Amino acid sequence: MISALRYSGILFLLLAASMLVQWTALNAAGKPTEFLTLVPFYIMNYAMGVIIVSTLIYLSKKKGEVLGFVFMGGSLVKFAVFFVVFYPELHENEASKKATFVLFFIPYAITVIAEVWYLIRFLNKQD
C-alpha cells in the first residue's frame, strides 16, 4: 500500500508541474487556453494511472504472469475513455481535433512514462 501511495504522490507532482508548463507554453505560443480546460485531462490520467499501478502492485504478489496484459489493457482503457468522453465534445474542426489530442496526449505520455519507470523500480526491488 505504501508503494501505491508513494507513486500517487510522485505522479501528482509530475502532472501538476506538467500542467503548469503546458498551460504556460500554450499561452506563450499564442494559443491561449483556459487553465480549467486542462484539468479534466490531467485528472483522468492521474486517476487511471494510480488505479493501474495499484492494480499492478497488487497483482505482482499474486499473479505476476498477467502484469503485461493488465498494463496494456489499462492503456487501452485510457484511450477509450478519451475517445468516448472527451473527443466528441471537443472537436469541431480539423485544427481543434489536433489540439484536443495534444491536450490529452501530454498528460497521457507523462503518466505512462511514470508508470513504467515506477513499476520497473518496484518489480526489481522484489527480486
N, C-alpha and C positions, 0 to 999 in steps of 0.2 A: 504494500500500500504506500509506503514511503516513496518508492520509486515513481509511482504514478503521480503522487503529489509534487515531487521534485520536478518531474517532466512538465506538469501543468504550469508550474511557476516559471520555468525556463521558457516554455512556449509563449506564455502570456507576455513576458518581457520582450521576446523577439518580435512578436506580432505587433505589440504596441509601438516599438521603435520603427518597424517597417511601415506601419500605418502613417506615422508622422512623416517619414521620409517620402512615402508615395504621395501623400497629400501635398507636401511642400513642392515636390518635383512636378506634379500636375499643374499646380498654380504657377510655378516658375516657367513652365513650358507654354503658358498661355492657354491652358485648358482648365480653367477654374472648376473645381469640383467641391461641392459641399462636403464637409468632414463627415457628416452623418450618412452620406451616400456610401462611404467605405465601410461603415460599421457592420452592416449585416454580412458582408463577405468575410470579414475577419472573425466575427462571432461564429459563423457557421464552420469555418475552417478550424478555429480553435476548439469548438465543441467536438467536432468529428475527430480531430487529431487526438484529443485527450481520451475519447471513447476507444479509438482504435488502439492506442498504445496501452491503455489499461487492460483492454481485452487481450492483447498480445502478451503482456506481462503475466496475466492470469493463466493463459493457455500454455505459456512456456513451462510451467510447472507440471501440467497435466498432459497436454497433447502437443508436444513440440514439433511433431511432423506436419502440422497444419498451419504453422505460422505464416509461411509464404502465401498460402491461399487466402488467409484472413487479411493479410496486409493488402494484397491486390484487390480483394473484394471491398475493403474499406475505401480504397482509391476510386473504385468504380461507383460506390455509393456517393462519394463526394461529388463526382461529376454528374451523376444522376440528379442529385439534389439541386445542383447549379442549373442544369438544363430544365428541370421541372419547375423550380421555384423562381429563380432569378431571370433566366434568359428570356422567357416570353414577355415579361413585364418591361424589360429594359431595352428592347431593340425595336427601333422604328425604321432606321435606315442602315445601310452598309457600314458607315463610319461608326455609328452607335454600337453595332454588333461587335466590332473590333475593340472599342473602348470598354464595353461591358466585359468582354472576355479577359482583357488585361486587368480590370478591377478584380476579377476572380482569380486569375492565374498567379498573380504575385503572392497573395497570402497562401494559395494552394502550394506553390513551389516551396515557399519557406517552411510550411508545415510538413511537407513530405521530406525535405532535407533534414529537418529537425527530428522527425520520426525515425528515419533511417540511422542518423548519427546516434541518437539516444539508444535505440534498440540494439545496435551493434555493440555499443559500450556495455549495456545491460547484459546481453547474452554472453559476451566474452568474460564478464565477471563471474558468471555462473559456472564456467568450465573449470 
